[in-house]
Amino acid sequence: NTLQNGDDDNQQKIPITLTVTLLTLTAFLLGCTTSLIATGYYSSATFLFPSQKESAMSHIEMAVGIGYVVGPIFGSSIYDSRGYTSVYVRVSFCMAMMAIVTWNFLAPCLTKKVKVCCEGGEDDDDDNDDVVVGGLREVDVCDDLEDARVGLLAGYNSLDDGDDNITAQNHDGMQHLSVESAQKSQDHVISTPPTTYMEQSRRKPTSFTLLKSAKITIPAMTILYANLAWTFMEPILAKRLDDMQVKESWIGVVFALTNVIYIPTAFLMQYLPKRFDRHFVVFLSIATTPIAVLLVGSNHLPLLILGMISIGFFPTPVWILLLPVMQDDVLRMYQKEDPGWKRSLNDVTAGIYNSFMVLGQVVGYVIGPQLNGSVGFEVTTRVVGLMIFIQSLVFYFC
């Protein structure tokens, strides 16, 4: 009776503390896994479709927008009919099915075996599990392909898919890479680089190395501010709408407007004409985002709704184009030094992009309520809008 009536505060706090601890740990693990998934699909899509990165990002972001719309509807309907636990059971089942599909269909695209021409027909390293037959070495795309290409192409300055020196042929269901110039003249015999794999790994640029360059740090900060435009209002907008006497049933609709507009905008971004400079489009996108933020801060409901619609439109090019821009800039910076780093640089850049995007969410959730409590909703939108506009100028001039 004491526990049920809540008279013993000390005993009542034990299960509450345990519950909060478990929920916090669960949220942390969900954040880790979600981050791994997001970085993985950004990196994989742009690596598998290097000439269609914008199209790949367009489809990914469109799917993300659909998930943001469908997720709350799906979760609330199951919660009403089956209860809280059932929501997580069903979501977990769906994620497990997607993991199986990914493992069976996507993973082979990243780990298929290929045959690469190499010197000699024997493998001097007994510990190496790769198969060497008739001077051709089987390597795994995920692990060794880039290093093998470096060995083959030492002395060449680039590793473009369209390079005339490189040909790709199907051979017994496996990709066969050869160097035509090496076959035409013995003067072009290619030797293995003197550096070992471990030495090459130590020299590979890391996230911290890339962030020392303004060409990477400034675009990374740009995606942070673009995400800030979305997230700063989430903790405070519902109260603002309630103060404006918007019915509770319509508050969700106002929030959904941004994602409803974002989905078709993200899809259409892949058809942006190639003649448009991507750096300028990204600048224009982040520079016009403050307009949407200021509209959201309006005291008039129609203007606020227009602002929510605009936030689904103005920042969208940043999410679609910025990662390909960053990856291309990184490849230009390091391609001549070692073309075999292409895959690794692609992954590291995607990790930086996703980290700063999530950091923008954290910053938005923190400064939104803090500013709103100190200066009010309208001034908060002005401050955030000014911060985003300053970042757009930094991106343009730097």
C-alpha positions as YAML, in Angstrom:
chain: A
units: angstrom
residues:
- id: 1
  name: ASN
  ca: [0.00, 0.00, 0.00]
- id: 2
  name: THR
  ca: [2.86, 2.35, 0.74]
- id: 3
  name: LEU
  ca: [4.29, 1.88, -2.76]
- id: 4
  name: GLN
  ca: [0.94, 2.20, -4.48]
- id: 5
  name: ASN
  ca: [0.03, 5.39, -2.63]
- id: 6
  name: GLY
  ca: [3.43, 6.92, -3.30]
- id: 7
  name: ASP
  ca: [4.09, 7.68, 0.38]
- id: 8
  name: ASP
  ca: [7.60, 6.24, 0.30]
- id: 9
  name: ASP
  ca: [9.51, 8.45, -2.13]
- id: 10
  name: ASN
  ca: [12.77, 6.54, -1.76]
- id: 11
  name: GLN
  ca: [11.23, 3.24, -2.85]
- id: 12
  name: GLN
  ca: [9.25, 4.95, -5.60]
- id: 13
  name: LYS
  ca: [12.41, 6.42, -7.15]
- id: 14
  name: ILE
  ca: [14.14, 3.06, -7.61]
- id: 15
  name: PRO
  ca: [12.02, 1.75, -10.52]
- id: 16
  name: ILE
  ca: [11.79, 5.22, -12.07]
- id: 17
  name: THR
  ca: [15.57, 5.63, -12.01]
- id: 18
  name: LEU
  ca: [16.05, 2.16, -13.48]
- id: 19
  name: THR
  ca: [13.50, 2.85, -16.20]
- id: 20
  name: VAL
  ca: [15.07, 6.16, -17.16]
- id: 21
  name: THR
  ca: [18.53, 4.56, -17.20]
- id: 22
  name: LEU
  ca: [17.39, 1.74, -19.49]
- id: 23
  name: LEU
  ca: [15.55, 4.14, -21.79]
- id: 24
  name: THR
  ca: [18.62, 6.39, -21.97]
- id: 25
  name: LEU
  ca: [20.85, 3.42, -22.79]
- id: 26
  name: THR
  ca: [18.38, 2.24, -25.42]
- id: 27
  name: ALA
  ca: [18.23, 5.70, -26.97]
- id: 28
  name: PHE
  ca: [22.05, 5.78, -27.08]
- id: 29
  name: LEU
  ca: [22.21, 2.40, -28.83]
- id: 30
  name: LEU
  ca: [19.49, 3.46, -31.27]
- id: 31
  name: GLY
  ca: [21.49, 6.59, -32.04]
- id: 32
  name: CYS
  ca: [24.63, 4.53, -32.70]
- id: 33
  name: THR
  ca: [22.89, 2.05, -34.99]
- id: 34
  name: THR
  ca: [20.97, 4.78, -36.83]
- id: 35
  name: SER
  ca: [24.21, 6.67, -37.40]
- id: 36
  name: LEU
  ca: [25.89, 3.53, -38.76]
- id: 37
  name: ILE
  ca: [22.97, 2.91, -41.11]
- id: 38
  name: ALA
  ca: [22.87, 6.50, -42.36]
- id: 39
  name: THR
  ca: [26.62, 6.70, -42.94]
- id: 40
  name: GLY
  ca: [26.49, 3.30, -44.63]
- id: 41
  name: TYR
  ca: [23.79, 4.14, -47.13]
- id: 42
  name: TYR
  ca: [25.29, 7.55, -47.92]
- id: 43
  name: SER
  ca: [28.70, 6.00, -48.56]
- id: 44
  name: SER
  ca: [27.47, 2.90, -50.41]
- id: 45
  name: ALA
  ca: [25.11, 4.76, -52.72]
- id: 46
  name: THR
  ca: [27.67, 7.36, -53.76]
- id: 47
  name: PHE
  ca: [30.36, 4.67, -54.20]
- id: 48
  name: LEU
  ca: [28.20, 2.32, -56.30]
- id: 49
  name: PHE
  ca: [26.93, 5.16, -58.49]
- id: 50
  name: PRO
  ca: [29.89, 7.57, -58.77]
- id: 51
  name: SER
  ca: [28.54, 9.27, -61.89]
- id: 52
  name: GLN
  ca: [25.01, 9.54, -60.47]
- id: 53
  name: LYS
  ca: [25.63, 10.67, -56.91]
- id: 54
  name: GLU
  ca: [22.97, 13.37, -57.02]
- id: 55
  name: SER
  ca: [20.36, 10.89, -58.23]
- id: 56
  name: ALA
  ca: [21.32, 8.39, -55.51]
- id: 57
  name: MET
  ca: [21.12, 11.08, -52.81]
- id: 58
  name: SER
  ca: [17.80, 12.25, -54.24]
- id: 59
  name: HIS
  ca: [16.22, 8.80, -53.87]
- id: 60
  name: ILE
  ca: [17.69, 8.34, -50.39]
- id: 61
  name: GLU
  ca: [16.42, 11.66, -49.08]
- id: 62
  name: MET
  ca: [13.02, 11.09, -50.68]
- id: 63
  name: ALA
  ca: [12.80, 7.77, -48.83]
- id: 64
  name: VAL
  ca: [13.85, 9.48, -45.58]
- id: 65
  name: GLY
  ca: [11.05, 12.03, -46.03]
- id: 66
  name: ILE
  ca: [8.51, 9.27, -46.64]
- id: 67
  name: GLY
  ca: [9.70, 7.56, -43.47]
- id: 68
  name: TYR
  ca: [9.22, 10.74, -41.46]
- id: 69
  name: VAL
  ca: [5.62, 10.94, -42.69]
- id: 70
  name: VAL
  ca: [4.68, 7.26, -42.50]
- id: 71
  name: GLY
  ca: [6.52, 6.52, -39.23]
- id: 72
  name: PRO
  ca: [4.33, 8.58, -36.85]
- id: 73
  name: ILE
  ca: [1.15, 7.35, -38.56]
- id: 74
  name: PHE
  ca: [2.30, 3.72, -38.38]
- id: 75
  name: GLY
  ca: [3.48, 4.02, -34.77]
- id: 76
  name: SER
  ca: [0.42, 5.83, -33.43]
- id: 77
  name: SER
  ca: [-2.02, 3.40, -35.07]
- id: 78
  name: ILE
  ca: [-0.28, 0.37, -33.59]
- id: 79
  name: TYR
  ca: [0.05, 2.10, -30.22]
- id: 80
  name: ASP
  ca: [-3.70, 2.76, -30.10]
- id: 81
  name: SER
  ca: [-4.65, -0.79, -31.05]
- id: 82
  name: ARG
  ca: [-1.86, -2.96, -29.59]
- id: 83
  name: GLY
  ca: [-0.02, -0.93, -26.98]
- id: 84
  name: TYR
  ca: [3.41, 0.60, -26.50]
- id: 85
  name: THR
  ca: [5.50, -2.58, -26.63]
- id: 86
  name: SER
  ca: [3.93, -3.81, -29.85]
- id: 87
  name: VAL
  ca: [5.22, -0.77, -31.72]
- id: 88
  name: TYR
  ca: [8.84, -1.67, -30.99]
- id: 89
  name: VAL
  ca: [8.29, -5.38, -31.66]
- id: 90
  name: ARG
  ca: [6.95, -4.67, -35.13]
- id: 91
  name: VAL
  ca: [9.58, -2.06, -35.94]
- id: 92
  name: SER
  ca: [12.31, -4.47, -34.82]
- id: 93
  name: PHE
  ca: [10.87, -7.20, -37.05]
- id: 94
  name: CYS
  ca: [10.80, -4.84, -40.05]
- id: 95
  name: MET
  ca: [14.41, -3.79, -39.41]
- id: 96
  name: ALA
  ca: [15.51, -7.43, -39.15]
- id: 97
  name: MET
  ca: [13.86, -8.20, -42.50]
- id: 98
  name: MET
  ca: [15.60, -5.21, -44.07]
- id: 99
  name: ALA
  ca: [18.92, -6.41, -42.66]
- id: 100
  name: ILE
  ca: [18.43, -9.78, -44.37]
- id: 101
  name: VAL
  ca: [17.52, -8.13, -47.66]
- id: 102
  name: THR
  ca: [20.53, -5.81, -47.43]
- id: 103
  name: TRP
  ca: [22.88, -8.68, -46.63]
- id: 104
  name: ASN
  ca: [21.67, -10.79, -49.54]
- id: 105
  name: PHE
  ca: [21.30, -8.15, -52.24]
- id: 106
  name: LEU
  ca: [23.36, -5.06, -51.40]
- id: 107
  name: ALA
  ca: [26.35, -6.54, -49.62]
- id: 108
  name: PRO
  ca: [27.40, -8.72, -52.63]
- id: 109
  name: CYS
  ca: [27.70, -5.52, -54.69]
- id: 110
  name: LEU
  ca: [30.36, -4.31, -52.27]
- id: 111
  name: THR
  ca: [32.16, -7.60, -51.64]
- id: 112
  name: LYS
  ca: [32.13, -9.42, -54.99]
- id: 113
  name: LYS
  ca: [35.38, -10.96, -56.15]
- id: 114
  name: VAL
  ca: [37.25, -9.55, -59.11]
- id: 115
  name: LYS
  ca: [40.32, -10.67, -60.99]
- id: 116
  name: VAL
  ca: [43.14, -8.18, -61.21]
- id: 117
  name: CYS
  ca: [46.27, -8.58, -63.34]
- id: 118
  name: CYS
  ca: [49.41, -8.75, -61.26]
- id: 119
  name: GLU
  ca: [53.06, -9.60, -61.76]
- id: 120
  name: GLY
  ca: [53.91, -13.26, -61.56]
- id: 121
  name: GLY
  ca: [51.65, -16.18, -60.93]
- id: 122
  name: GLU
  ca: [52.61, -17.04, -57.41]
- id: 123
  name: ASP
  ca: [51.73, -15.50, -54.10]
- id: 124
  name: ASP
  ca: [54.76, -14.99, -51.90]
- id: 125
  name: ASP
  ca: [52.67, -14.41, -48.81]
- id: 126
  name: ASP
  ca: [51.56, -17.73, -47.37]
- id: 127
  name: ASP
  ca: [49.24, -15.96, -44.95]
- id: 128
  name: ASN
  ca: [47.28, -14.30, -47.75]
- id: 129
  name: ASP
  ca: [43.99, -16.03, -48.45]
- id: 130
  name: ASP
  ca: [43.61, -14.47, -51.91]
- id: 131
  name: VAL
  ca: [43.78, -16.92, -54.81]
- id: 132
  name: VAL
  ca: [46.43, -16.35, -57.49]
- id: 133
  name: VAL
  ca: [46.01, -18.25, -60.75]
- id: 134
  name: GLY
  ca: [47.89, -17.62, -64.00]
- id: 135
  name: GLY
  ca: [49.05, -14.16, -62.99]
- id: 136
  name: LEU
  ca: [45.55, -13.02, -62.00]
- id: 137
  name: ARG
  ca: [44.81, -12.20, -58.39]
- id: 138
  name: GLU
  ca: [41.36, -12.51, -56.83]
- id: 139
  name: VAL
  ca: [40.72, -9.65, -54.44]
- id: 140
  name: ASP
  ca: [37.78, -8.47, -52.45]
- id: 141
  name: VAL
  ca: [36.30, -5.12, -53.53]
- id: 142
  name: CYS
  ca: [35.71, -4.11, -49.96]
- id: 143
  name: ASP
  ca: [39.24, -4.81, -48.71]
- id: 144
  name: ASP
  ca: [41.95, -5.08, -51.32]
- id: 145
  name: LEU
  ca: [40.77, -3.84, -54.70]
- id: 146
  name: GLU
  ca: [41.96, -0.28, -54.28]
- id: 147
  name: ASP
  ca: [45.39, -1.39, -53.03]
- id: 148
  name: ALA
  ca: [45.67, -3.85, -55.93]
- id: 149
  name: ARG
  ca: [44.82, -1.09, -58.37]
- id: 150
  name: VAL
  ca: [47.55, 1.06, -56.87]
- id: 151
  name: GLY
  ca: [50.03, -1.74, -57.50]
- id: 152
  name: LEU
  ca: [48.89, -2.07, -61.08]
- id: 153
  name: LEU
  ca: [48.75, 1.61, -61.84]
- id: 154
  name: ALA
  ca: [51.90, 2.86, -60.14]
- id: 155
  name: GLY
  ca: [53.25, 5.62, -62.29]
- id: 156
  name: TYR
  ca: [49.84, 6.66, -63.59]
- id: 157
  name: ASN
  ca: [48.38, 9.91, -62.29]
- id: 158
  name: SER
  ca: [44.68, 9.05, -62.22]
- id: 159
  name: LEU
  ca: [42.22, 6.21, -61.96]
- id: 160
  name: ASP
  ca: [39.17, 7.37, -63.86]
- id: 161
  name: ASP
  ca: [36.61, 4.85, -65.01]
- id: 162
  name: GLY
  ca: [36.94, 6.32, -68.49]
- id: 163
  name: ASP
  ca: [40.75, 6.11, -68.61]
- id: 164
  name: ASP
  ca: [41.90, 4.63, -71.91]
- id: 165
  name: ASN
  ca: [44.63, 2.68, -70.12]
- id: 166
  name: ILE
  ca: [42.11, 0.62, -68.20]
- id: 167
  name: THR
  ca: [39.64, -1.90, -69.57]
- id: 168
  name: ALA
  ca: [37.01, -3.96, -67.80]
- id: 169
  name: GLN
  ca: [35.83, -7.27, -69.23]
- id: 170
  name: ASN
  ca: [33.62, -10.01, -67.89]
- id: 171
  name: HIS
  ca: [35.46, -13.27, -67.42]
- id: 172
  name: ASP
  ca: [33.66, -16.27, -65.99]
- id: 173
  name: GLY
  ca: [31.24, -14.01, -64.17]
- id: 174
  name: MET
  ca: [34.05, -11.95, -62.68]
- id: 175
  name: GLN
  ca: [35.38, -8.55, -63.60]
- id: 176
  name: HIS
  ca: [38.80, -8.67, -65.24]
- id: 177
  name: LEU
  ca: [40.85, -5.50, -65.02]
- id: 178
  name: SER
  ca: [43.83, -5.10, -67.31]
- id: 179
  name: VAL
  ca: [46.23, -2.39, -68.43]
- id: 180
  name: GLU
  ca: [46.41, -2.21, -72.22]
- id: 181
  name: SER
  ca: [49.52, -0.08, -72.29]
- id: 182
  name: ALA
  ca: [51.39, -2.70, -70.29]
- id: 183
  name: GLN
  ca: [50.45, -5.31, -72.89]
- id: 184
  name: LYS
  ca: [51.56, -3.12, -75.80]
- id: 185
  name: SER
  ca: [55.05, -2.33, -74.56]
- id: 186
  name: GLN
  ca: [57.40, -3.91, -72.09]
- id: 187
  name: ASP
  ca: [58.57, -0.42, -71.21]
- id: 188
  name: HIS
  ca: [55.35, -0.06, -69.28]
- id: 189
  name: VAL
  ca: [55.92, -2.99, -66.94]
- id: 190
  name: ILE
  ca: [54.29, -2.04, -63.66]
- id: 191
  name: SER
  ca: [55.85, -2.92, -60.35]
- id: 192
  name: THR
  ca: [54.36, -3.11, -56.90]
- id: 193
  name: PRO
  ca: [54.85, 0.03, -54.77]
- id: 194
  name: PRO
  ca: [57.62, -0.32, -52.19]
- id: 195
  name: THR
  ca: [55.35, 0.68, -49.33]
- id: 196
  name: THR
  ca: [53.51, -1.99, -47.40]
- id: 197
  name: TYR
  ca: [49.78, -2.06, -46.79]
- id: 198
  name: MET
  ca: [50.25, -0.93, -43.19]
- id: 199
  name: GLU
  ca: [52.38, 2.02, -44.31]
- id: 200
  name: GLN
  ca: [49.73, 3.00, -46.83]
- id: 201
  name: SER
  ca: [47.02, 2.74, -44.15]
- id: 202
  name: ARG
  ca: [48.95, 5.00, -41.81]
- id: 203
  name: ARG
  ca: [49.24, 7.61, -44.55]
- id: 204
  name: LYS
  ca: [45.56, 7.52, -45.48]
- id: 205
  name: PRO
  ca: [43.69, 10.71, -44.57]
- id: 206
  name: THR
  ca: [41.42, 10.42, -41.55]
- id: 207
  name: SER
  ca: [38.41, 12.50, -40.57]
- id: 208
  name: PHE
  ca: [40.62, 14.80, -38.51]
- id: 209
  name: THR
  ca: [43.03, 15.20, -41.43]
- id: 210
  name: LEU
  ca: [40.23, 16.19, -43.80]
- id: 211
  name: LEU
  ca: [38.68, 18.59, -41.30]
- id: 212
  name: LYS
  ca: [41.92, 20.58, -41.25]
- id: 213
  name: SER
  ca: [41.00, 21.76, -44.74]
- id: 214
  name: ALA
  ca: [38.51, 24.61, -45.09]
- id: 215
  name: LYS
  ca: [37.16, 22.89, -48.24]
- id: 216
  name: ILE
  ca: [35.74, 20.19, -45.98]
- id: 217
  name: THR
  ca: [35.11, 22.00, -42.69]
- id: 218
  name: ILE
  ca: [33.01, 24.80, -44.19]
- id: 219
  name: PRO
  ca: [30.67, 22.49, -46.17]
- id: 220
  name: ALA
  ca: [30.37, 20.30, -43.06]
- id: 221
  name: MET
  ca: [29.32, 23.36, -41.04]
- id: 222
  name: THR
  ca: [26.83, 24.17, -43.81]
- id: 223
  name: ILE
  ca: [24.98, 20.87, -43.40]
- id: 224
  name: LEU
  ca: [24.99, 21.53, -39.63]
- id: 225
  name: TYR
  ca: [23.21, 24.86, -40.10]
- id: 226
  name: ALA
  ca: [20.83, 23.42, -42.69]
- id: 227
  name: ASN
  ca: [19.74, 20.81, -40.16]
- id: 228
  name: LEU
  ca: [19.53, 23.48, -37.47]
- id: 229
  name: ALA
  ca: [16.76, 25.15, -39.51]
- id: 230
  name: TRP
  ca: [14.64, 22.02, -39.06]
- id: 231
  name: THR
  ca: [15.40, 20.97, -35.53]
- id: 232
  name: PHE
  ca: [15.49, 24.18, -33.47]
- id: 233
  name: MET
  ca: [11.71, 24.57, -33.78]
- id: 234
  name: GLU
  ca: [10.67, 21.01, -32.94]
- id: 235
  name: PRO
  ca: [10.72, 21.46, -29.12]
- id: 236
  name: ILE
  ca: [9.05, 24.90, -29.21]
- id: 237
  name: LEU
  ca: [6.76, 25.08, -32.24]
- id: 238
  name: ALA
  ca: [3.92, 23.04, -30.72]
- id: 239
  name: LYS
  ca: [3.60, 25.50, -27.84]
- id: 240
  name: ARG
  ca: [3.74, 28.40, -30.29]
- id: 241
  name: LEU
  ca: [0.87, 26.91, -32.30]
- id: 242
  name: ASP
  ca: [-1.07, 26.26, -29.10]
- id: 243
  name: ASP
  ca: [-0.63, 29.92, -28.11]
- id: 244
  name: MET
  ca: [-2.01, 30.85, -31.54]
- id: 245
  name: GLN
  ca: [-5.08, 28.72, -30.68]
- id: 246
  name: VAL
  ca: [-4.42, 26.06, -33.31]
- id: 247
  name: LYS
  ca: [-6.37, 22.89, -32.55]
- id: 248
  name: GLU
  ca: [-4.29, 19.98, -31.31]
- id: 249
  name: SER
  ca: [-5.38, 17.79, -34.21]
- id: 250
  name: TRP
  ca: [-4.02, 20.37, -36.67]
- id: 251
  name: ILE
  ca: [-0.66, 20.85, -34.98]
- id: 252
  name: GLY
  ca: [0.52, 17.52, -36.38]
- id: 253
  name: VAL
  ca: [-0.60, 18.57, -39.84]
- id: 254
  name: VAL
  ca: [1.48, 21.76, -39.63]
- id: 255
  name: PHE
  ca: [4.54, 19.72, -38.65]
- id: 256
  name: ALA
  ca: [3.90, 17.25, -41.49]
- id: 257
  name: LEU
  ca: [3.80, 20.00, -44.14]
- id: 258
  name: THR
  ca: [7.59, 20.28, -44.18]
- id: 259
  name: ASN
  ca: [8.12, 16.60, -44.96]
- id: 260
  name: VAL
  ca: [5.25, 16.48, -47.45]
- id: 261
  name: ILE
  ca: [6.96, 19.22, -49.48]
- id: 262
  name: TYR
  ca: [10.43, 17.76, -48.91]
- id: 263
  name: ILE
  ca: [9.59, 14.40, -50.55]
- id: 264
  name: PRO
  ca: [8.81, 15.64, -54.10]
- id: 265
  name: THR
  ca: [11.48, 18.35, -53.88]
- id: 266
  name: ALA
  ca: [14.15, 15.79, -53.02]
- id: 267
  name: PHE
  ca: [12.99, 13.54, -55.87]
- id: 268
  name: LEU
  ca: [13.05, 16.36, -58.44]
- id: 269
  name: MET
  ca: [16.55, 17.51, -57.44]
- id: 270
  name: GLN
  ca: [18.09, 14.68, -59.50]
- id: 271
  name: TYR
  ca: [16.79, 16.37, -62.64]
- id: 272
  name: LEU
  ca: [18.64, 19.61, -61.94]
- id: 273
  name: PRO
  ca: [20.43, 20.50, -65.21]
- id: 274
  name: LYS
  ca: [24.12, 19.65, -65.16]
- id: 275
  name: ARG
  ca: [25.03, 23.11, -66.42]
- id: 276
  name: PHE
  ca: [24.19, 24.61, -63.03]
- id: 277
  name: ASP
  ca: [27.20, 24.98, -60.77]
- id: 278
  name: ARG
  ca: [26.57, 22.79, -57.72]
- id: 279
  name: HIS
  ca: [28.51, 25.05, -55.34]
- id: 280
  name: PHE
  ca: [26.35, 28.00, -56.32]
- id: 281
  name: VAL
  ca: [23.12, 25.97, -55.99]
- id: 282
  name: VAL
  ca: [24.13, 24.91, -52.48]
- id: 283
  name: PHE
  ca: [24.93, 28.52, -51.60]
- id: 284
  name: LEU
  ca: [21.59, 29.71, -52.97]
- id: 285
  name: SER
  ca: [19.82, 26.99, -50.98]
- id: 286
  name: ILE
  ca: [21.42, 27.83, -47.63]
- id: 287
  name: ALA
  ca: [21.16, 31.59, -48.28]
- id: 288
  name: THR
  ca: [17.38, 31.43, -48.83]
- id: 289
  name: THR
  ca: [16.72, 29.14, -45.87]
- id: 290
  name: PRO
  ca: [16.64, 32.10, -43.40]
- id: 291
  name: ILE
  ca: [13.60, 33.42, -45.31]
- id: 292
  name: ALA
  ca: [11.69, 30.28, -44.37]
- id: 293
  name: VAL
  ca: [12.90, 30.51, -40.76]
- id: 294
  name: LEU
  ca: [11.74, 34.13, -40.46]
- id: 295
  name: LEU
  ca: [8.33, 33.22, -41.90]
- id: 296
  name: VAL
  ca: [7.93, 30.54, -39.24]
- id: 297
  name: GLY
  ca: [8.51, 33.23, -36.61]
- id: 298
  name: SER
  ca: [5.65, 35.34, -37.91]
- id: 299
  name: ASN
  ca: [2.67, 36.20, -35.67]
- id: 300
  name: HIS
  ca: [0.30, 35.42, -38.53]
- id: 301
  name: LEU
  ca: [-0.66, 31.77, -38.94]
- id: 302
  name: PRO
  ca: [-0.78, 31.79, -42.79]
- id: 303
  name: LEU
  ca: [2.78, 33.12, -42.93]
- id: 304
  name: LEU
  ca: [3.89, 30.55, -40.37]
- id: 305
  name: ILE
  ca: [2.38, 27.77, -42.50]
- id: 306
  name: LEU
  ca: [4.11, 29.23, -45.58]
- id: 307
  name: GLY
  ca: [7.36, 29.13, -43.61]
- id: 308
  name: MET
  ca: [6.90, 25.43, -42.77]
- id: 309
  name: ILE
  ca: [6.28, 24.70, -46.45]
- id: 310
  name: SER
  ca: [9.37, 26.72, -47.41]
- id: 311
  name: ILE
  ca: [11.59, 24.80, -44.98]
- id: 312
  name: GLY
  ca: [10.68, 21.66, -46.91]
- id: 313
  name: PHE
  ca: [11.84, 23.36, -50.11]
- id: 314
  name: PHE
  ca: [14.69, 25.87, -49.61]
- id: 315
  name: PRO
  ca: [17.30, 23.73, -47.76]
- id: 316
  name: THR
  ca: [16.67, 20.57, -49.81]
- id: 317
  name: PRO
  ca: [19.51, 21.13, -52.35]
- id: 318
  name: VAL
  ca: [21.95, 21.17, -49.44]
- id: 319
  name: TRP
  ca: [21.01, 17.60, -48.48]
- id: 320
  name: ILE
  ca: [21.11, 16.36, -52.06]
- id: 321
  name: LEU
  ca: [24.17, 18.11, -53.48]
- id: 322
  name: LEU
  ca: [26.51, 18.84, -50.59]
- id: 323
  name: LEU
  ca: [27.83, 15.31, -50.00]
- id: 324
  name: PRO
  ca: [28.73, 14.77, -53.70]
- id: 325
  name: VAL
  ca: [30.41, 18.20, -53.69]
- id: 326
  name: MET
  ca: [32.45, 17.30, -50.60]
- id: 327
  name: GLN
  ca: [33.43, 13.88, -51.99]
- id: 328
  name: ASP
  ca: [34.55, 15.35, -55.31]
- id: 329
  name: ASP
  ca: [36.60, 18.03, -53.54]
- id: 330
  name: VAL
  ca: [38.29, 15.40, -51.36]
- id: 331
  name: LEU
  ca: [39.11, 13.21, -54.36]
- id: 332
  name: ARG
  ca: [40.63, 16.18, -56.17]
- id: 333
  name: MET
  ca: [42.75, 16.93, -53.11]
- id: 334
  name: TYR
  ca: [44.19, 13.40, -52.71]
- id: 335
  name: GLN
  ca: [43.67, 11.62, -56.03]
- id: 336
  name: LYS
  ca: [47.14, 12.37, -57.43]
- id: 337
  name: GLU
  ca: [48.84, 11.30, -54.22]
- id: 338
  name: ASP
  ca: [47.28, 7.86, -54.17]
- id: 339
  name: PRO
  ca: [44.35, 6.86, -56.43]
- id: 340
  name: GLY
  ca: [43.81, 3.73, -54.35]
- id: 341
  name: TRP
  ca: [42.28, 5.82, -51.59]
- id: 342
  name: LYS
  ca: [39.10, 6.47, -53.53]
- id: 343
  name: ARG
  ca: [36.92, 4.07, -51.54]
- id: 344
  name: SER
  ca: [38.36, 5.07, -48.19]
- id: 345
  name: LEU
  ca: [38.01, 8.80, -48.89]
- id: 346
  name: ASN
  ca: [34.42, 8.25, -49.98]
- id: 347
  name: ASP
  ca: [33.63, 6.53, -46.67]
- id: 348
  name: VAL
  ca: [35.42, 9.08, -44.49]
- id: 349
  name: THR
  ca: [33.70, 12.01, -46.20]
- id: 350
  name: ALA
  ca: [30.28, 10.38, -45.75]
- id: 351
  name: GLY
  ca: [31.09, 9.91, -42.06]
- id: 352
  name: ILE
  ca: [32.00, 13.58, -41.66]
- id: 353
  name: TYR
  ca: [28.84, 14.64, -43.49]
- id: 354
  name: ASN
  ca: [26.56, 12.50, -41.33]
- id: 355
  name: SER
  ca: [28.32, 13.48, -38.09]
- id: 356
  name: PHE
  ca: [27.84, 17.20, -38.72]
- id: 357
  name: MET
  ca: [24.25, 16.63, -39.83]
- id: 358
  name: VAL
  ca: [23.48, 14.91, -36.52]
- id: 359
  name: LEU
  ca: [25.43, 17.59, -34.65]
- id: 360
  name: GLY
  ca: [23.06, 20.12, -36.22]
- id: 361
  name: GLN
  ca: [20.15, 18.23, -34.69]
- id: 362
  name: VAL
  ca: [21.78, 18.33, -31.26]
- id: 363
  name: VAL
  ca: [22.52, 22.05, -31.52]
- id: 364
  name: GLY
  ca: [18.97, 22.75, -32.65]
- id: 365
  name: TYR
  ca: [17.40, 20.82, -29.78]
- id: 366
  name: VAL
  ca: [19.60, 22.68, -27.30]
- id: 367
  name: ILE
  ca: [19.51, 26.30, -28.49]
- id: 368
  name: GLY
  ca: [15.85, 26.29, -29.55]
- id: 369
  name: PRO
  ca: [14.34, 25.94, -26.06]
- id: 370
  name: GLN
  ca: [17.12, 28.04, -24.48]
- id: 371
  name: LEU
  ca: [16.60, 31.01, -26.79]
- id: 372
  name: ASN
  ca: [12.84, 30.65, -26.72]
- id: 373
  name: GLY
  ca: [12.81, 30.78, -22.93]
- id: 374
  name: SER
  ca: [15.04, 33.87, -22.90]
- id: 375
  name: VAL
  ca: [13.89, 36.04, -25.81]
- id: 376
  name: GLY
  ca: [10.72, 34.43, -27.15]
- id: 377
  name: PHE
  ca: [9.84, 32.50, -30.29]
- id: 378
  name: GLU
  ca: [9.93, 35.36, -32.79]
- id: 379
  name: VAL
  ca: [13.40, 36.61, -31.76]
- id: 380
  name: THR
  ca: [14.65, 33.01, -31.69]
- id: 381
  name: THR
  ca: [13.78, 32.58, -35.36]
- id: 382
  name: ARG
  ca: [15.58, 35.83, -36.18]
- id: 383
  name: VAL
  ca: [18.73, 34.73, -34.36]
- id: 384
  name: VAL
  ca: [18.73, 31.31, -36.05]
- id: 385
  name: GLY
  ca: [18.02, 32.88, -39.44]
- id: 386
  name: LEU
  ca: [20.94, 35.28, -39.02]
- id: 387
  name: MET
  ca: [23.27, 32.43, -38.04]
- id: 388
  name: ILE
  ca: [22.31, 30.46, -41.15]
- id: 389
  name: PHE
  ca: [22.72, 33.48, -43.43]
- id: 390
  name: ILE
  ca: [26.22, 34.20, -42.06]
- id: 391
  name: GLN
  ca: [27.16, 30.58, -42.74]
- id: 392
  name: SER
  ca: [25.91, 30.92, -46.32]
- id: 393
  name: LEU
  ca: [28.29, 33.86, -46.86]
- id: 394
  name: VAL
  ca: [31.17, 31.89, -45.35]
- id: 395
  name: PHE
  ca: [30.39, 29.00, -47.72]
- id: 396
  name: TYR
  ca: [30.27, 31.30, -50.74]
- id: 397
  name: PHE
  ca: [33.45, 33.27, -50.12]
- id: 398
  name: CYS
  ca: [35.57, 30.47, -48.68]
...
